[in-house]
Amino acid sequence: MSYTALYRKYRPKTFLEVAGQDAIKRTLVNQIMTDRIGHAYLFTGTRGTGKTTVARIFSRAVNCLSPEDGSPCGVCDICKLDDNLDIIEIDGASSNRVEAVRDLKEQVKYPPINSKYKVYIVDEVHMLTDSSYNALLKTLEEPPEYVIFILATTEPHKIPPTIMSRCMRFDFKLVATSEIADIISFVFKSSDITASKEAVELIARSGMGSVRDALSIADMCAGFSREGVSYNDVLELLGTSDNIIIDKLANDILIGYLNGSLSTVNQIAESGKSMNIIARDLTSYFRNLGIVKTCKDPQEILGLPKEVLEKLHKTAANADMDKITVCIDIFGSLDQDLRYGLNPRITLENAVFKASRLLVNTPNAILARLNELEKKTSEISFEEPKKNIQAAEQKPKPEKIKPIEQDEKILEQDTSSEKSDSQNIDAYIPSEREGHFIADSDDIFSDGVSVQNIAEKALGELAYNLRESGEFMLYSQLTSHTERIKLDNGILTATVYDENAYKLLSHNDTKQKIEKLLINMRFNVILSKPVESVQQEKTTNRLRELFGSKLEIK
């Protein structure tokens, strides 16, 4: 006997066995139980959601001699018929000519042979031509009392309104992943196939709400390994990338390590993986990462193996949610570019550049850049200089000057004190600026933290507070157009290069809003002058100093 595919072998025989579609099943069962059966039905929905299956069950149930809870009993003479001549299935794709519809109209005139109703199931009805619809119109509106039409389609927008208005329309929804997983578990158990829970859930998610698609994948997985279906087997069969490699690539992107990111892309590309698959896997990874970072129980949504979930938790602990969102936007929108671009690999590498350096002007990217700036400013150490000052204050006082004859000992003592002082001065220099640091008055009298660093940190805190308080316009103008920032005598002065930003930020009401968010600081804004005009003004002033009233400038 030839092998039967799983989705055909385990096709439901009753309404109770159909996954999902509770509202549709309840309506049809009640119509059968109360004998209020319509003459025309339209089943719409995506593939694999049960349209044809429900149509077959309904056609058998209306003719069943003793239906059980609205479903066919399976034991009466009508149900036992393997090929009931009163249930006719028509393929709309191959029988779409007007001649086929005319033949159907002639057949409708004859009553059923051995059943109560004559049921016509027309699959892919949207493939009929306009002439066919016109020929079917009158028959569909007023068929004989023993005829029932069931039209099924995946594209209801192609059906004329005149046809649709004569039918009871039922929209079949995508089936929940949990219900598909239960079906696959039952099928595997009935077929003596062993599979891990994670593998079953991955197959169910891969079906994307279609039971038939999920069972087709399960059928392939069952033939992939004789020892049972594992999570990695499903990944390999679906053509997705290795979790370890994708995890490394995503981590390198999040920390901005371009060398490692491009090396990993090269490694995956040389293994023969499609650039579309890499982009899809990265999108799924960042989506999982976002769920892990924001949800209390991510396993309920993701259904991943324990070791994979633990890695996601470690990565999510140091990842910024705004950057995760930017990565989802970048890699999730690559499908069109990868499909029609001249070089898919360059397209993917360019997306890696953008994601690593946040080179996109979207609100999430601006927030991510701001978060990185806040993180860098918060890492500036304020404790170490204070410890050095306390250590310097606790140094033992130098002994009194000894007699002059001990010149050598005095000299040694002086040089040692100079070394210790130089060591203390070096400790005041921030580590990231060693080797190219020129001390000024701000650095000498600020306990090792420059006034400029404090100004930059104040700007970052101000931007954060503006964003959190809902002042998005002020936040955008301040972060996008600020050229320089300066702190002097408790006044935080921002230099902007855009006139509109200057007008907004210099307004009295705006200043009051900003100063409420600053701590012990006042706010001021100035408009940056072009470099050429500044140099020209300096030159003019110098000439006036040299030549005085003799100089005439037009």
C-alpha positions as CSV (number, residue, x, y, z in Angstrom):
1,M,0.0,0.0,0.0
2,S,1.4,3.4,-0.9
3,Y,2.3,5.9,1.8
4,T,-0.3,8.5,2.8
5,A,0.8,11.9,3.9
6,L,0.1,12.8,7.5
7,Y,-2.2,15.7,6.7
8,R,-4.4,13.4,4.6
9,K,-4.2,10.4,7.0
10,Y,-5.2,12.4,10.0
11,R,-7.8,14.7,8.4
12,P,-10.7,15.4,10.8
13,K,-13.9,13.4,10.4
14,T,-16.0,15.4,12.9
15,F,-16.4,19.0,13.9
16,L,-14.9,18.2,17.3
17,E,-11.6,17.1,15.7
18,V,-11.2,20.4,13.8
19,A,-8.6,22.7,15.3
20,G,-9.8,26.2,16.1
21,Q,-12.7,27.9,14.3
22,D,-15.0,27.5,17.3
23,A,-17.5,30.2,16.2
24,I,-17.8,28.6,12.7
25,K,-18.2,25.1,14.1
26,R,-20.8,26.2,16.7
27,T,-22.9,28.0,14.0
28,L,-22.9,25.1,11.6
29,V,-23.7,22.5,14.3
30,N,-26.6,24.6,15.5
31,Q,-28.0,24.9,12.0
32,I,-27.9,21.1,11.6
33,M,-29.4,20.5,15.0
34,T,-32.3,23.0,14.4
35,D,-32.7,22.1,10.7
36,R,-32.0,25.8,9.6
37,I,-29.6,24.9,6.8
38,G,-28.8,27.6,4.2
39,H,-28.6,27.1,0.5
40,A,-25.2,28.8,-0.1
41,Y,-22.0,29.2,2.0
42,L,-18.8,31.0,1.4
43,F,-15.7,29.8,3.3
44,T,-12.7,32.2,3.2
45,G,-9.3,32.1,4.9
46,T,-5.7,31.4,4.3
47,R,-4.4,27.9,3.3
48,G,-4.5,25.0,5.8
49,T,-7.1,26.5,8.1
50,G,-9.8,23.8,7.5
51,K,-12.1,25.2,4.8
52,T,-12.4,22.1,2.6
53,T,-12.3,19.8,5.7
54,V,-15.2,21.6,7.3
55,A,-17.1,21.7,4.0
56,R,-16.7,17.9,3.7
57,I,-17.8,17.3,7.3
58,F,-20.8,19.6,6.8
59,S,-21.8,17.9,3.6
60,R,-21.8,14.5,5.3
61,A,-23.5,15.8,8.4
62,V,-26.5,17.3,6.6
63,N,-27.1,13.9,5.0
64,C,-26.4,11.7,8.0
65,L,-29.4,9.7,9.2
66,S,-28.5,10.1,13.0
67,P,-26.0,12.9,13.5
68,E,-24.2,13.1,16.9
69,D,-23.9,16.6,18.3
70,G,-24.2,18.0,14.7
71,S,-21.4,15.8,13.3
72,P,-21.8,12.7,11.1
73,C,-22.2,9.5,13.1
74,G,-19.9,7.4,10.7
75,V,-22.0,4.2,11.1
76,C,-25.2,4.9,9.1
77,D,-25.6,3.8,5.5
78,I,-25.0,7.3,4.1
79,C,-21.8,7.8,6.2
80,K,-20.4,4.4,5.2
81,L,-20.5,5.3,1.5
82,D,-16.9,5.8,0.3
83,D,-17.9,7.8,-2.7
84,N,-21.2,9.5,-2.2
85,L,-22.5,10.6,-5.6
86,D,-24.6,13.4,-4.0
87,I,-21.5,15.2,-2.8
88,I,-19.7,16.7,-5.7
89,E,-16.3,18.5,-5.4
90,I,-15.4,20.9,-8.2
91,D,-12.0,22.5,-8.7
92,G,-12.6,26.1,-9.7
93,A,-9.1,26.5,-11.2
94,S,-9.6,23.8,-13.8
95,S,-13.4,24.1,-14.3
96,N,-13.6,27.9,-14.6
97,R,-15.0,28.1,-18.1
98,V,-18.6,29.1,-18.7
99,E,-19.4,25.7,-20.3
100,A,-18.6,23.9,-17.0
101,V,-21.0,26.2,-15.1
102,R,-23.7,25.5,-17.7
103,D,-23.2,21.8,-17.2
104,L,-23.5,22.3,-13.5
105,K,-26.8,24.1,-14.0
106,E,-28.2,21.2,-15.9
107,Q,-27.1,18.7,-13.2
108,V,-28.7,20.8,-10.5
109,K,-32.1,20.0,-12.0
110,Y,-31.8,16.3,-11.0
111,P,-32.6,15.3,-7.3
112,P,-30.1,13.4,-5.1
113,I,-29.7,9.7,-5.6
114,N,-29.6,8.3,-2.1
115,S,-29.2,11.4,0.2
116,K,-31.4,14.2,1.5
117,Y,-29.2,17.0,0.0
118,K,-27.1,17.4,-3.1
119,V,-24.0,19.3,-2.0
120,Y,-21.6,21.1,-4.4
121,I,-18.2,22.0,-3.0
122,V,-16.4,24.5,-5.3
123,D,-12.7,25.0,-4.3
124,E,-10.7,28.0,-5.4
125,V,-13.9,29.7,-6.6
126,H,-12.1,33.0,-7.2
127,M,-10.6,31.4,-10.3
128,L,-13.9,31.4,-12.2
129,T,-14.3,33.9,-15.0
130,D,-16.8,36.8,-15.1
131,S,-18.9,34.8,-17.6
132,S,-19.0,31.8,-15.3
133,Y,-20.1,34.0,-12.3
134,N,-22.9,35.5,-14.4
135,A,-24.0,32.0,-15.5
136,L,-24.0,30.8,-11.9
137,L,-25.7,33.9,-10.4
138,K,-29.3,32.9,-10.8
139,T,-28.8,29.3,-9.9
140,L,-26.9,30.3,-6.7
141,E,-29.7,32.7,-5.7
142,E,-32.6,30.3,-6.1
143,P,-31.4,26.7,-6.3
144,P,-33.7,23.7,-5.8
145,E,-34.5,23.0,-2.1
146,Y,-32.3,19.9,-2.1
147,V,-29.2,21.7,-3.4
148,I,-26.5,23.3,-1.1
149,F,-23.5,25.2,-2.5
150,I,-20.3,25.6,-0.5
151,L,-17.8,27.9,-2.1
152,A,-14.2,28.0,-0.7
153,T,-11.5,30.5,-1.5
154,T,-8.3,32.0,-0.2
155,E,-8.9,35.3,-2.0
156,P,-12.4,36.6,-1.3
157,H,-11.6,40.1,-2.7
158,K,-11.7,38.6,-6.2
159,I,-15.3,37.3,-5.8
160,P,-18.0,39.7,-7.2
161,P,-20.2,41.3,-4.6
162,T,-23.3,39.8,-6.4
163,I,-22.0,36.3,-5.6
164,M,-20.9,37.1,-2.1
165,S,-24.2,38.7,-1.1
166,R,-26.0,35.5,-1.9
167,C,-23.9,33.4,0.5
168,M,-23.4,33.0,4.2
169,R,-19.8,34.1,4.7
170,F,-17.5,32.4,7.3
171,D,-13.9,33.7,7.7
172,F,-11.5,31.0,8.9
173,K,-8.8,32.3,11.1
174,L,-5.2,31.1,11.6
175,V,-5.0,28.3,14.1
176,A,-3.2,29.0,17.4
177,T,0.3,27.5,17.7
178,S,-0.6,25.6,20.9
179,E,-3.4,23.8,19.1
180,I,-1.2,22.9,16.2
181,A,1.4,21.6,18.6
182,D,-1.2,19.4,20.2
183,I,-2.2,18.0,16.8
184,I,1.4,17.3,15.9
185,S,2.0,15.6,19.3
186,F,-1.0,13.4,18.7
187,V,0.0,12.5,15.1
188,F,3.6,11.6,16.2
189,K,2.3,9.5,19.1
190,S,-0.2,7.7,16.8
191,S,2.5,7.1,14.2
192,D,5.1,5.9,16.8
193,I,7.4,8.8,16.1
194,T,9.5,10.2,19.0
195,A,10.1,14.0,19.1
196,S,11.2,16.4,21.8
197,K,8.8,19.1,23.1
198,E,11.0,21.9,21.7
199,A,11.0,20.3,18.2
200,V,7.2,19.9,18.2
201,E,6.7,23.6,19.2
202,L,9.2,24.7,16.5
203,I,7.3,22.7,13.9
204,A,4.1,24.3,15.1
205,R,5.5,27.8,14.9
206,S,6.9,27.1,11.4
207,G,3.4,26.3,10.2
208,M,2.5,30.0,10.7
209,G,-1.1,29.2,11.7
210,S,-1.6,26.6,8.9
211,V,-2.3,23.1,10.1
212,R,-1.5,21.5,6.7
213,D,1.8,23.4,6.4
214,A,2.8,22.3,9.9
215,L,1.9,18.6,9.2
216,S,3.8,18.7,6.0
217,I,6.9,19.9,7.9
218,A,6.3,17.2,10.5
219,D,6.1,14.6,7.7
220,M,9.6,15.7,6.4
221,C,11.0,15.7,10.0
222,A,9.7,12.2,10.5
223,G,11.7,11.0,7.5
224,F,14.8,13.0,8.4
225,S,16.0,11.0,11.4
226,R,15.2,7.4,12.4
227,E,16.2,8.0,16.0
228,G,13.5,10.7,16.7
229,V,13.0,14.3,15.8
230,S,15.2,16.8,17.8
231,Y,15.2,20.6,17.8
232,N,18.4,20.8,15.8
233,D,17.0,18.4,13.2
234,V,14.1,20.7,12.6
235,L,16.4,23.7,12.3
236,E,18.6,21.9,9.8
237,L,15.6,20.7,7.8
238,L,14.1,24.2,7.6
239,G,17.4,25.6,6.4
240,T,17.9,28.0,9.3
241,S,21.3,29.0,10.6
242,D,23.0,27.5,13.7
243,N,21.8,29.1,16.9
244,I,25.4,29.5,18.2
245,I,26.5,31.4,15.0
246,I,23.4,33.6,15.0
247,D,23.8,34.3,18.7
248,K,27.5,35.4,18.1
249,L,26.5,37.5,15.1
250,A,23.7,39.3,17.0
251,N,26.0,39.9,20.0
252,D,28.7,41.5,17.8
253,I,26.1,43.7,16.2
254,L,24.7,44.9,19.6
255,I,28.2,45.8,20.9
256,G,29.2,47.4,17.5
257,Y,32.0,44.9,16.8
258,L,32.1,45.2,13.0
259,N,35.1,43.0,12.5
260,G,33.5,40.0,14.2
261,S,30.1,40.7,12.6
262,L,31.4,40.7,9.0
263,S,33.6,37.7,9.7
264,T,30.6,35.7,10.9
265,V,28.5,36.8,7.8
266,N,31.4,35.6,5.6
267,Q,31.4,32.3,7.5
268,I,27.7,31.7,7.1
269,A,27.8,32.8,3.4
270,E,30.6,30.4,2.6
271,S,28.6,27.6,4.2
272,G,26.0,28.1,1.4
273,K,23.2,29.8,3.4
274,S,21.0,32.3,1.6
275,M,21.2,36.0,2.7
276,N,17.4,36.0,3.0
277,I,17.7,33.2,5.6
278,I,20.4,35.0,7.6
279,A,18.2,38.2,7.6
280,R,15.2,36.2,8.7
281,D,17.1,34.4,11.4
282,L,18.5,37.7,12.8
283,T,15.0,39.2,12.8
284,S,13.7,36.2,14.7
285,Y,16.6,36.3,17.1
286,F,16.2,40.0,18.0
287,R,12.4,39.5,18.3
288,N,13.1,36.7,20.8
289,L,15.6,38.9,22.6
290,G,13.0,41.7,22.9
291,I,10.5,39.3,24.3
292,V,13.0,37.9,26.9
293,K,13.9,41.5,27.9
294,T,10.3,42.7,28.4
295,C,8.2,39.7,29.4
296,K,8.1,38.0,32.8
297,D,7.6,34.6,31.4
298,P,9.1,34.5,27.9
299,Q,9.2,30.7,27.7
300,E,5.4,30.7,27.5
301,I,5.6,32.7,24.2
302,L,8.9,31.4,22.8
303,G,8.9,27.7,23.8
304,L,12.7,27.4,23.3
305,P,15.2,24.9,24.7
306,K,16.5,25.7,28.2
307,E,20.1,26.4,27.0
308,V,18.9,28.7,24.2
309,L,16.7,30.6,26.6
310,E,19.6,31.0,29.1
311,K,21.8,32.5,26.4
312,L,19.1,35.0,25.5
313,H,18.7,36.0,29.1
314,K,22.5,36.7,29.3
315,T,22.4,38.8,26.1
316,A,19.3,40.7,27.1
317,A,20.8,41.7,30.4
318,N,23.3,44.0,28.7
319,A,21.2,44.9,25.6
320,D,19.4,48.1,25.0
321,M,15.7,47.7,24.0
322,D,15.8,50.7,21.6
323,K,18.8,49.1,19.7
324,I,17.0,45.8,19.6
325,T,14.0,47.5,18.0
326,V,16.2,49.2,15.5
327,C,17.8,45.9,14.5
328,I,14.3,44.3,14.1
329,D,13.3,47.2,11.8
330,I,16.5,47.0,9.7
331,F,16.7,43.2,9.2
332,G,12.9,42.8,9.0
333,S,12.6,45.1,6.1
334,L,15.4,43.6,3.9
335,D,13.2,41.1,2.1
336,Q,12.5,43.4,-0.9
337,D,16.1,44.6,-1.2
338,L,17.6,41.1,-0.9
339,R,15.1,39.7,-3.5
340,Y,15.6,42.4,-6.2
341,G,19.0,43.9,-5.2
342,L,22.1,43.5,-7.5
343,N,24.2,41.8,-4.7
344,P,22.3,40.3,-1.7
345,R,25.5,39.9,0.3
346,I,26.4,43.6,0.0
347,T,22.8,44.5,1.0
348,L,23.1,42.3,4.1
349,E,26.5,43.7,5.1
350,N,25.3,47.2,4.6
351,A,22.4,46.4,7.0
352,V,25.0,45.1,9.5
353,F,26.9,48.4,9.2
354,K,23.7,50.3,9.9
355,A,22.6,48.2,12.9
356,S,26.1,48.1,14.5
357,R,26.6,51.9,14.2
358,L,22.9,52.9,14.4
359,L,23.3,54.7,11.1
360,V,19.5,55.4,10.6
361,N,17.5,58.5,11.4
362,T,14.5,56.9,13.2
363,P,13.2,57.8,16.7
364,N,14.3,54.4,18.0
365,A,17.8,54.9,16.6
366,I,18.1,58.4,18.2
367,L,17.0,56.9,21.5
368,A,19.5,54.1,21.2
369,R,22.3,56.6,20.5
370,L,21.2,58.7,23.5
371,N,21.2,55.6,25.7
372,E,24.7,54.8,24.6
373,L,25.8,58.3,25.4
374,E,24.2,58.2,28.8
375,K,25.9,54.9,29.5
376,K,29.3,56.3,28.6
377,T,28.9,59.4,30.7
378,S,27.7,57.3,33.7
379,E,30.8,55.2,33.5
380,I,33.0,58.2,34.4
381,S,34.5,57.5,37.9
382,F,33.9,60.1,40.6
383,E,35.2,58.0,43.5
384,E,38.8,57.3,42.5
385,P,39.9,61.0,42.5
386,K,38.3,61.5,46.0
387,K,40.1,58.5,47.3
388,N,43.4,59.9,46.0
389,I,42.7,63.2,47.6
390,Q,41.9,61.5,51.0
391,A,45.1,59.5,50.6
392,A,47.1,62.7,49.9
393,E,45.5,64.4,53.0
394,Q,46.5,61.4,55.2
395,K,50.1,61.5,54.1
396,P,52.5,62.0,57.0
397,K,53.8,65.5,57.3
398,P,57.4,65.9,56.2
399,E,60.0,66.1,59.0
400,K,61.7,69.3,59.9
401,I,64.6,70.4,57.9
402,K,67.8,68.6,58.9
403,P,71.2,70.2,59.1
404,I,72.8,71.3,56.0
405,E,75.5,68.7,56.2
406,Q,73.0,66.0,55.2
407,D,72.6,67.4,51.7
408,E,72.4,64.0,50.0
409,K,69.6,62.7,52.2
410,I,67.6,65.9,51.7
411,L,68.0,65.6,48.0
412,E,66.8,62.0,48.0
413,Q,63.8,63.0,50.1
414,D,62.9,65.8,47.7
415,T,63.0,63.6,44.6
416,S,60.9,60.9,46.3
417,S,58.2,63.5,47.2
418,E,58.2,64.8,43.6
419,K,57.6,61.3,42.4
420,S,54.7,60.8,44.7
421,D,53.2,64.1,43.7
422,S,53.5,63.2,40.0
423,Q,51.8,59.9,40.7
424,N,48.9,61.7,42.4
425,I,48.6,64.1,39.5
426,D,48.5,61.2,37.0
427,A,45.6,59.6,39.0
428,Y,43.5,62.7,38.3
429,I,43.7,62.1,34.5
430,P,40.7,60.1,33.1
431,S,41.9,56.8,31.8
432,E,40.3,57.2,28.3
433,R,42.3,60.5,27.8
434,E,45.7,59.3,28.8
435,G,48.5,60.2,26.3
436,H,46.6,63.1,24.8
437,F,45.5,65.2,27.7
438,I,46.3,68.9,28.2
439,A,45.3,70.1,31.6
440,D,43.4,73.4,31.9
441,S,41.9,75.2,34.8
442,D,38.7,73.2,34.7
443,D,40.6,69.9,35.0
444,I,42.9,71.1,37.8
445,F,40.2,72.3,40.1
446,S,37.4,69.7,39.4
447,D,38.6,66.6,41.4
448,G,39.7,64.9,38.2
449,V,36.5,65.3,36.3
450,S,36.5,68.1,33.7
451,V,33.7,70.7,33.6
452,Q,33.1,69.6,30.0
453,N,32.4,66.1,31.1
454,I,29.9,67.4,33.6
455,A,28.3,69.6,30.9
456,E,27.9,66.6,28.6
457,K,26.4,64.5,31.3
458,A,24.0,67.3,32.2
459,L,23.0,67.4,28.5
460,G,22.4,63.7,28.4
461,E,20.3,63.8,31.6
462,L,18.3,66.7,30.3
463,A,17.5,64.9,27.0
464,Y,16.5,61.8,28.9
465,N,14.2,63.8,31.2
466,L,12.6,65.6,28.2
467,R,11.9,62.3,26.5
468,E,10.4,60.8,29.7
469,S,8.2,63.8,30.4
470,G,6.8,63.7,26.8
471,E,8.5,66.8,25.5
472,F,9.5,65.1,22.2
473,M,9.7,68.3,20.2
474,L,12.2,69.9,22.6
475,Y,14.0,66.6,22.9
476,S,14.4,66.3,19.1
477,Q,15.6,69.9,18.6
478,L,18.0,69.7,21.4
479,T,19.6,66.3,20.5
480,S,19.6,66.9,16.7
481,H,20.9,70.4,16.4
482,T,23.2,71.0,19.4
483,E,26.7,71.7,18.2
484,R,28.5,72.4,21.5
485,I,27.7,72.4,25.2
486,K,29.4,74.5,27.9
487,L,29.0,74.9,31.6
488,D,30.1,78.2,33.2
489,N,29.1,79.6,36.6
490,G,26.1,77.3,36.8
491,I,24.8,78.2,33.4
492,L,24.5,75.3,30.8
493,T,24.9,76.9,27.4
494,A,24.0,75.0,24.3
495,T,25.2,76.2,20.8
496,V,22.8,75.2,18.0
497,Y,23.3,75.6,14.3
498,D,19.6,75.6,13.3
499,E,17.6,78.8,13.4
500,N,14.3,77.1,14.1
501,A,15.8,75.1,17.0
502,Y,17.3,78.4,18.3
503,K,13.9,80.1,18.2
504,L,12.2,77.3,20.0
505,L,14.9,76.7,22.7
506,S,15.5,80.4,23.4
507,H,11.8,81.1,24.2
508,N,11.1,82.0,27.8
509,D,8.5,79.3,28.3
510,T,10.9,76.7,26.9
511,K,13.8,77.8,29.1
512,Q,11.5,77.6,32.2
513,K,10.5,74.0,31.2
514,I,14.2,73.0,30.7
515,E,15.4,74.7,33.9
516,K,12.8,72.7,35.9
517,L,14.4,69.5,34.7
518,L,18.0,70.7,35.4
519,I,19.4,70.4,38.9
520,N,20.9,73.7,40.3
521,M,21.6,75.0,36.8
522,R,20.3,77.6,34.5
523,F,19.9,77.2,30.7
524,N,21.0,79.4,27.8
525,V,21.1,78.8,24.1
526,I,23.1,80.7,21.4
527,L,23.0,80.4,17.6
528,S,26.2,79.2,16.0
529,K,27.7,81.5,13.3
530,P,29.2,80.1,10.2
531,V,32.9,79.7,10.3
532,E,33.5,82.1,7.4
533,S,31.6,85.0,9.0
534,V,33.4,84.4,12.3
535,Q,36.8,84.6,10.7
536,Q,35.8,87.6,8.7
537,E,34.6,89.4,11.9
538,K,37.9,88.6,13.6
539,T,39.9,90.0,10.6
540,T,37.9,93.2,10.5
541,N,38.4,93.9,14.2
542,R,42.1,93.3,13.9
543,L,42.4,95.7,11.0
544,R,40.5,98.3,12.9
545,E,43.0,98.0,15.8
546,L,45.9,98.5,13.4
547,F,44.6,101.3,11.3
548,G,41.9,102.9,13.5
549,S,39.8,105.6,11.8
550,K,41.8,105.5,8.6
551,L,40.2,102.1,7.7
552,E,37.0,102.3,5.6
553,I,35.2,99.0,5.4
554,K,32.3,98.8,2.9
